[in-house]
């Protein structure tokens, strides 16, 4: 009989060691208590996360490791129901964790509780570091000045001069122009030439903000404003741009509801964080930009008239590339210089015929499209070549021109290449017909605005 008992105890010890080895292999912390709430077992991850040894926990009350919050083990033992996602702080270092706990029921009898502890303090640190980096990158975006505006045409020089006049005032500036005309470059330059140049320059793409994100992103949120909100709340773009410049790009893409909230912030010069009632004063210089016909949107009731007048204090119309084609040689040389350095190539030249060919095109994608064409031309240039010629451009107007080019010529390129070229031309045509209005282009092409943006990014059209 004694031998049988010893054998049973040995088996129990072996099973206990096996169970211990299993939970020790888990990366999440595990804590097990008995039906009275006293510690039975913990794993290595538990001691690492909490900073407490087995001796400090085993046979001790379930509350012994809690620095802030209520014992989840005790709640489970009282209710006999599992609990998930409870946030608390544990151990002497007050480590932030999320705890999920479930009852141990064997043959209908409650035998204890098992808890799994996820460490979120490191995740929070990484997220906060990413947030700081994200904000720093937005501040560093303001890198262009009026010296970076390339061109000698009379129309462009008059536009730049008007922008310089705007920079000397605190007035709201509304940059108008087709997609790819350089609205963001002008916004940077205006900020740099203003008396707010040493402060933040924050860029916001309004078309990318859904109504649910708009308030929290623009105005920030308070502590506990919603599930997943950062502890202590977070400043919005308006507060980040305090005493600096807030650049609202694609302003025509805001919904009517979003326009109303933006209008209030501009009129009252104050914002209210989500989840708070206390207004906060703001001192921000606004620059807005759009490629949409705001007047038409106002007539259709898609853009608030009062917001239109608030933004349209100092309008500046940026000319499309087709109206300043005399600047194409200067732009080409600038892009060649930039991309030869970026691609690690020696200096390259081009021939006059290239300039002439480029001037024959109407450039629905404007300067951004020209920049992409030059980048692609350099990619097509062999390492032993140092002169860009017409055949390097790979543009529709080049392929359609010249002797021997007719409908019977064989296909050149893979199916994917030909399909990409066809898709890109459709996107350019849609943007051109819609005067750069992406929402209207998406509607005409019967696709979602998100799908349109993905395709535009893939074809380097934005």
C-alpha positions as CSV (number, residue, x, y, z in Angstrom):
1,X,0.0,0.0,0.0
2,X,2.8,2.4,0.9
3,X,4.6,1.5,-2.4
4,X,1.4,2.3,-4.3
5,X,1.1,5.7,-2.6
6,X,4.7,6.6,-3.3
7,X,4.2,5.6,-7.0
8,X,1.1,7.8,-7.1
9,X,3.0,10.8,-5.6
10,X,5.8,10.3,-8.1
11,X,3.4,10.3,-11.0
12,X,1.8,13.4,-9.6
13,X,5.2,15.1,-9.3
14,X,6.1,14.1,-12.9
15,X,2.8,15.5,-14.2
16,X,3.4,18.7,-12.2
17,X,6.8,19.0,-13.8
18,X,5.4,18.4,-17.2
19,X,2.7,21.0,-16.7
20,X,5.4,23.5,-15.4
21,X,7.6,22.8,-18.5
22,X,4.6,23.5,-20.7
23,X,3.6,26.8,-19.2
24,X,7.3,27.9,-19.0
25,X,7.5,27.5,-22.8
26,X,4.8,30.2,-23.3
27,X,5.9,33.8,-24.0
28,X,2.8,35.2,-22.2
29,X,2.7,35.2,-18.4
30,X,0.5,32.5,-16.8
31,X,-0.8,32.6,-13.2
32,X,-2.8,29.8,-11.6
33,X,-4.6,30.1,-8.2
34,X,-6.7,27.6,-6.2
35,X,-10.4,27.9,-5.4
36,X,-9.6,30.1,-2.4
37,X,-7.5,32.5,-4.5
38,X,-4.0,31.4,-3.3
39,X,-1.2,31.1,-5.8
40,X,-0.6,27.6,-7.2
41,X,1.7,28.0,-10.2
42,X,3.4,30.7,-12.3
43,X,5.7,30.5,-15.3
44,X,9.0,32.2,-16.1
45,X,7.3,34.8,-18.3
46,X,5.3,35.8,-15.2
47,X,8.3,36.4,-13.0
48,X,10.0,38.3,-15.8
49,X,7.0,40.6,-16.5
50,X,5.9,41.2,-12.9
51,X,9.4,41.3,-11.4
52,X,8.2,39.0,-8.6
53,X,9.7,35.6,-7.7
54,X,7.7,32.3,-7.1
55,X,8.3,32.6,-3.4
56,X,6.6,36.0,-3.4
57,X,3.5,34.7,-5.2
58,X,2.9,31.0,-4.5
59,X,0.6,30.2,-1.5
60,X,0.0,34.0,-1.3
61,X,-3.4,35.8,-2.0
62,X,-4.1,36.6,-5.7
63,X,-3.9,40.3,-4.9
64,X,-0.3,40.1,-3.9
65,X,1.0,41.1,-7.4
66,X,-1.5,43.9,-8.1
67,X,-0.1,47.5,-8.1
68,X,-3.2,49.1,-9.6
69,X,-6.6,47.6,-10.3
70,X,-8.8,44.7,-9.0
71,X,-8.0,41.0,-8.9
72,X,-9.3,39.3,-12.0
73,X,-8.7,35.9,-10.3
74,X,-11.1,36.8,-7.5
75,X,-13.8,38.1,-9.8
76,X,-13.6,34.8,-11.8
77,X,-13.8,32.7,-8.6
78,X,-16.9,34.7,-7.5
79,X,-18.7,34.6,-10.8
80,X,-17.4,31.3,-12.3
81,X,-17.2,33.2,-15.6
82,X,-14.2,34.0,-17.8
83,X,-13.1,37.7,-18.1
84,X,-11.1,39.1,-21.0
85,X,-9.0,42.2,-21.7
86,X,-8.7,43.8,-18.2
87,X,-6.0,46.5,-18.0
88,X,-4.0,46.9,-14.8
89,X,-0.5,47.4,-13.4
90,X,1.4,44.6,-11.7
91,X,4.5,44.1,-9.7
92,X,6.9,46.5,-8.0
93,X,7.7,48.2,-11.3
94,X,3.9,48.8,-12.0
95,X,4.2,47.1,-15.4
96,X,1.1,47.8,-17.6
97,X,-0.6,44.6,-18.7
98,X,-3.8,43.2,-20.1
99,X,-5.2,40.2,-18.2
100,X,-7.6,37.5,-19.3
101,X,-8.8,34.9,-16.9
102,X,-10.9,31.7,-16.9
103,X,-12.3,29.4,-14.2
104,X,-10.8,25.8,-13.7
105,X,-13.9,23.6,-13.4
106,X,-13.3,19.8,-13.0
107,X,-16.3,17.4,-12.8
108,X,-18.5,20.4,-12.1
109,X,-16.4,21.6,-9.2
110,X,-14.5,24.9,-9.2
111,X,-10.9,24.1,-8.6
112,X,-9.3,27.5,-9.2
113,X,-8.6,30.1,-11.9
114,X,-5.9,30.5,-14.6
115,X,-4.9,33.9,-15.9
116,X,-2.9,34.9,-19.0
117,X,-1.1,38.2,-18.8
118,X,0.0,40.2,-21.9
119,X,2.7,42.8,-21.4
120,X,1.7,46.1,-23.1
121,X,4.2,48.4,-21.6
122,X,6.8,47.6,-24.3
123,X,4.2,47.8,-27.0
124,X,3.1,51.2,-25.6
125,X,6.7,52.4,-25.6
126,X,7.2,51.3,-29.2
127,X,3.9,53.0,-30.2
128,X,4.8,56.2,-28.5
129,X,8.2,56.2,-30.2
130,X,6.5,55.6,-33.5
131,X,4.1,58.5,-32.7
132,X,7.0,60.8,-31.9
133,X,8.7,59.8,-35.1
134,X,5.5,60.3,-37.1
135,X,5.1,63.8,-35.7
136,X,8.8,64.6,-36.3
137,X,8.6,63.5,-39.9
138,X,5.5,65.7,-40.5
139,X,7.4,68.6,-39.0
140,X,10.4,67.9,-41.2
141,X,8.2,67.9,-44.3
142,X,8.6,71.6,-44.6
143,X,11.7,71.6,-46.7
144,X,11.0,73.7,-49.8
145,X,11.5,77.4,-50.4
146,X,10.7,79.7,-53.3
147,X,14.2,78.9,-54.7
148,X,12.9,75.4,-55.3
149,X,10.2,76.6,-57.7
150,X,11.8,76.1,-61.1
151,X,10.7,78.0,-64.2
152,X,11.2,81.3,-66.0
153,X,7.8,81.7,-67.7
154,X,6.0,84.9,-67.1
155,X,2.9,83.1,-65.8
156,X,4.9,81.1,-63.2
157,X,6.8,84.1,-62.1
158,X,3.6,86.0,-61.5
159,X,2.2,83.1,-59.5
160,X,5.3,82.9,-57.3
161,X,5.2,86.6,-56.7
162,X,1.6,86.4,-55.6
163,X,2.6,83.5,-53.2
164,X,5.4,85.7,-51.8
165,X,2.8,88.4,-51.1
166,X,0.6,85.9,-49.3
167,X,3.5,84.7,-47.2
168,X,4.0,88.2,-45.7
169,X,0.4,88.2,-44.4
170,X,-1.4,85.9,-41.8
171,X,-4.3,85.5,-44.2
172,X,-5.6,82.0,-45.2
173,X,-4.3,80.9,-48.6
174,X,-6.2,78.7,-51.0
175,X,-4.0,77.0,-53.6
176,X,-6.0,76.1,-56.7
177,X,-4.7,73.9,-59.5
178,X,-4.8,70.6,-61.2
179,X,-3.2,67.4,-59.9
180,X,0.6,67.6,-60.1
181,X,1.0,71.4,-60.4
182,X,3.0,71.8,-57.2
183,X,0.5,72.9,-54.7
184,X,2.4,71.3,-51.8
185,X,5.7,72.8,-52.9
186,X,4.0,76.3,-52.9
187,X,2.6,75.6,-49.4
188,X,6.1,74.8,-48.1
189,X,7.6,77.9,-49.7
190,X,4.9,80.2,-48.2
191,X,5.5,78.7,-44.8
192,X,9.3,79.2,-45.1
193,X,8.8,82.8,-46.2
194,X,6.4,83.7,-43.4
195,X,7.1,84.8,-39.8
196,X,6.1,81.3,-38.7
197,X,9.0,79.6,-40.5
198,X,10.6,78.5,-37.2
199,X,7.5,76.7,-36.0
200,X,5.7,73.6,-37.1
201,X,4.5,72.9,-40.6
202,X,1.8,70.1,-40.5
203,X,0.4,68.6,-43.7
204,X,-3.0,66.8,-43.6
205,X,-4.5,65.0,-46.6
206,X,-8.2,65.7,-46.0
207,X,-9.3,63.1,-48.6
208,X,-7.6,60.4,-46.5
209,X,-9.6,61.2,-43.3
210,X,-12.9,59.5,-42.8
211,X,-15.5,61.2,-40.7
212,X,-14.8,58.8,-37.8
213,X,-11.1,59.8,-37.9
214,X,-11.4,63.5,-38.7
215,X,-12.3,64.8,-35.2
216,X,-9.6,62.8,-33.3
217,X,-6.9,63.5,-35.9
218,X,-7.6,67.2,-36.4
219,X,-8.7,68.1,-32.9
220,X,-7.2,65.3,-30.7
221,X,-8.9,63.4,-28.0
222,X,-9.1,63.3,-24.2
223,X,-8.1,60.5,-21.8
224,X,-10.5,57.5,-22.2
225,X,-12.4,59.2,-25.1
226,X,-12.9,55.8,-26.8
227,X,-11.7,52.2,-26.7
228,X,-8.0,52.0,-27.4
229,X,-7.4,55.7,-26.8
230,X,-3.9,56.6,-25.6
231,X,-3.8,57.2,-21.9
232,X,-3.7,60.9,-21.2
233,X,-5.2,61.7,-24.6
234,X,-3.4,63.1,-27.7
235,X,-3.0,66.4,-29.4
236,X,-4.5,66.8,-32.8
237,X,-3.1,68.4,-35.9
238,X,-4.4,71.9,-34.9
239,X,-2.5,71.8,-31.6
240,X,0.6,70.3,-33.3
241,X,0.7,73.3,-35.7
242,X,0.4,75.8,-32.8
243,X,2.0,79.1,-33.9
244,X,2.9,77.4,-37.1
245,X,1.2,76.4,-40.4
246,X,-1.5,73.8,-41.0
247,X,-1.6,72.7,-44.6
248,X,-5.0,71.1,-45.5
249,X,-4.5,69.4,-48.8
250,X,-7.4,68.0,-50.9
251,X,-9.8,70.2,-49.0
252,X,-12.6,69.5,-51.5
253,X,-12.6,65.9,-50.3
254,X,-14.2,66.7,-46.9
255,X,-17.8,65.6,-46.2
256,X,-20.4,68.2,-45.3
257,X,-20.3,67.1,-41.7
258,X,-16.5,67.4,-41.6
259,X,-16.7,70.8,-43.2
260,X,-19.0,72.0,-40.4
261,X,-16.6,70.9,-37.7
262,X,-13.7,72.5,-39.5
263,X,-15.6,75.8,-40.0
264,X,-16.3,76.1,-36.3
265,X,-12.6,75.7,-35.5
266,X,-11.6,78.4,-38.0
267,X,-14.3,80.8,-36.9
268,X,-13.9,80.4,-33.1
269,X,-10.2,79.9,-33.3
270,X,-10.6,77.1,-30.8
271,X,-11.0,73.4,-30.8
272,X,-12.5,70.8,-28.4
273,X,-10.8,67.5,-28.1
274,X,-13.0,64.4,-28.6
275,X,-14.3,63.3,-25.1
276,X,-13.7,66.7,-23.6
277,X,-15.9,69.8,-23.1
278,X,-13.2,72.4,-22.4
279,X,-12.3,74.5,-25.5
280,X,-8.7,75.1,-26.3
281,X,-7.4,78.2,-28.1
282,X,-5.5,77.8,-31.3
283,X,-3.1,80.0,-33.2
284,X,-2.6,78.5,-36.6
285,X,-2.0,79.8,-40.1
286,X,-4.1,77.9,-42.6
287,X,-3.1,77.0,-46.1
288,X,-5.7,74.9,-48.0
289,X,-5.3,73.3,-51.5
290,X,-7.6,71.7,-53.9
291,X,-7.9,70.5,-57.5
292,X,-11.7,70.6,-57.4
293,X,-14.0,73.2,-58.7
294,X,-15.1,74.6,-55.4
295,X,-17.6,77.0,-56.9
296,X,-19.4,74.2,-58.7
297,X,-19.4,72.1,-55.5
298,X,-20.9,75.1,-53.6
299,X,-23.7,75.3,-56.3
300,X,-24.4,71.6,-55.9
301,X,-24.5,71.8,-52.2
302,X,-21.5,69.6,-51.7
303,X,-19.3,72.3,-50.2
304,X,-20.4,74.9,-47.6
305,X,-20.5,78.4,-48.9
306,X,-19.5,79.9,-45.5
307,X,-16.4,77.6,-45.4
308,X,-15.6,78.5,-49.0
309,X,-15.5,82.2,-48.1
310,X,-13.4,81.5,-45.0
311,X,-10.8,79.7,-47.1
312,X,-10.9,81.8,-50.2
313,X,-9.2,84.9,-48.6
314,X,-6.1,84.8,-50.7
315,X,-6.6,82.4,-53.7
316,X,-3.6,81.5,-55.9
317,X,-4.1,79.6,-59.1
318,X,-1.2,77.4,-60.1
319,X,-0.8,77.0,-63.9
320,X,-0.9,73.6,-65.5
321,X,2.3,72.5,-67.3
322,X,0.6,72.8,-70.7
323,X,0.4,76.6,-70.1
324,X,4.0,76.9,-69.2
325,X,5.7,74.6,-71.7
326,X,8.6,77.0,-72.1
327,X,9.7,75.8,-68.6
328,X,10.0,72.2,-69.7
329,X,13.8,72.3,-70.5
330,X,14.5,73.9,-67.1
331,X,12.4,71.2,-65.3
332,X,14.0,68.4,-67.3
333,X,17.5,69.5,-66.4
334,X,16.5,69.8,-62.8
335,X,15.0,66.3,-62.7
336,X,18.0,64.8,-64.6
337,X,20.3,66.3,-62.0
338,X,18.2,65.0,-59.1
339,X,17.8,61.5,-60.4
340,X,21.4,61.0,-61.5
341,X,22.4,61.6,-57.9
342,X,19.6,59.5,-56.5
343,X,20.3,56.6,-58.9
344,X,24.1,56.9,-58.4
345,X,24.8,57.7,-62.1
346,X,27.3,60.0,-63.7
347,X,25.9,63.2,-65.3
348,X,23.8,62.7,-68.3
349,X,22.6,65.1,-71.1
350,X,19.7,65.2,-73.5
351,X,19.2,66.3,-77.0
352,X,17.0,69.2,-78.3
353,X,14.6,66.7,-80.0
354,X,13.7,65.4,-76.6
355,X,12.6,68.9,-75.4
356,X,10.6,69.3,-78.5
357,X,8.9,66.0,-78.2
358,X,8.0,66.7,-74.5
359,X,6.5,70.0,-75.5
360,X,4.2,68.3,-78.0
361,X,2.4,66.5,-75.1
362,X,-0.4,68.1,-73.0
363,X,0.6,66.6,-69.7
364,X,-2.6,65.8,-67.9
365,X,-0.5,64.7,-64.9
366,X,1.4,68.0,-65.1
367,X,4.9,68.5,-63.4
368,X,4.6,65.3,-61.4
369,X,4.0,63.3,-64.6
370,X,7.0,64.9,-66.3
371,X,9.1,64.1,-63.2
372,X,8.1,60.4,-63.5
373,X,8.9,60.4,-67.2
374,X,12.4,61.6,-66.6
375,X,13.0,59.2,-63.8
376,X,11.8,56.3,-66.1
377,X,14.0,57.6,-68.9
378,X,17.1,57.3,-66.7
379,X,16.1,53.8,-65.6
380,X,15.9,52.9,-69.3
381,X,19.3,54.4,-70.0
382,X,22.1,51.8,-70.1
383,X,25.1,52.2,-67.9
384,X,27.3,53.0,-70.8
385,X,25.0,55.6,-72.2
386,X,25.0,59.3,-71.0
387,X,22.5,60.9,-73.4
388,X,18.8,60.7,-73.1
389,X,17.1,60.3,-76.4
390,X,13.5,60.1,-77.5
391,X,13.3,56.3,-77.4
392,X,14.2,56.4,-73.7
393,X,11.0,58.3,-72.8
394,X,8.5,55.5,-73.3
395,X,5.6,57.8,-73.6
396,X,2.4,57.3,-75.6
397,X,3.1,60.2,-77.9
398,X,6.6,58.8,-78.7
399,X,5.2,55.3,-79.6
400,X,2.5,56.7,-81.8
401,X,4.9,58.9,-83.8
402,X,7.6,58.2,-86.4
403,X,7.8,56.1,-89.7
404,X,6.8,52.5,-89.6
405,X,4.6,52.9,-86.6
406,X,1.2,51.6,-87.5
407,X,-1.6,49.4,-86.4
408,X,0.0,46.3,-87.9
409,X,3.3,46.6,-86.0
410,X,3.9,43.7,-83.5
411,X,3.2,44.1,-79.8
412,X,6.2,45.1,-77.7
413,X,6.4,44.2,-74.1
414,X,4.8,41.6,-71.8
415,X,1.1,41.4,-71.1
416,X,1.6,42.9,-67.6
417,X,3.6,45.9,-69.1
418,X,1.0,46.5,-71.8
419,X,-1.9,46.2,-69.3
420,X,-0.1,48.6,-66.9
421,X,0.4,51.1,-69.7
422,X,-3.3,50.9,-70.7
423,X,-4.5,51.3,-67.1
424,X,-2.2,54.3,-66.5
425,X,-3.6,56.0,-69.6
426,X,-7.1,55.5,-68.4
427,X,-6.3,56.9,-65.0
428,X,-4.6,60.0,-66.6
429,X,-7.6,60.5,-69.0
430,X,-10.1,60.2,-66.1
431,X,-8.1,62.7,-63.9
432,X,-7.8,65.1,-66.9
433,X,-11.5,65.0,-67.7
434,X,-12.4,65.5,-64.0
435,X,-9.8,68.3,-63.7
436,X,-7.9,66.3,-61.1
437,X,-11.0,65.6,-58.9
438,X,-10.2,62.1,-57.6
439,X,-13.7,61.6,-56.1
440,X,-15.3,62.4,-59.4
441,X,-12.8,60.2,-61.3
442,X,-13.5,57.3,-59.0
443,X,-17.3,57.7,-59.6
444,X,-16.9,57.8,-63.4
445,X,-14.6,54.7,-63.3
446,X,-17.1,53.0,-61.0
447,X,-14.5,52.2,-58.3
448,X,-14.0,53.1,-54.7
449,X,-11.9,56.1,-53.8
450,X,-9.5,53.8,-51.9
451,X,-9.0,51.6,-55.0
452,X,-8.4,54.7,-57.1
453,X,-5.7,56.0,-54.7
454,X,-4.0,52.6,-54.6
455,X,-3.8,52.5,-58.4
456,X,-2.6,56.1,-58.6
457,X,0.1,55.3,-56.0
458,X,1.2,52.2,-58.0
459,X,1.5,54.2,-61.2
460,X,3.3,57.0,-59.4
461,X,0.6,59.6,-60.3
462,X,0.4,61.0,-56.8
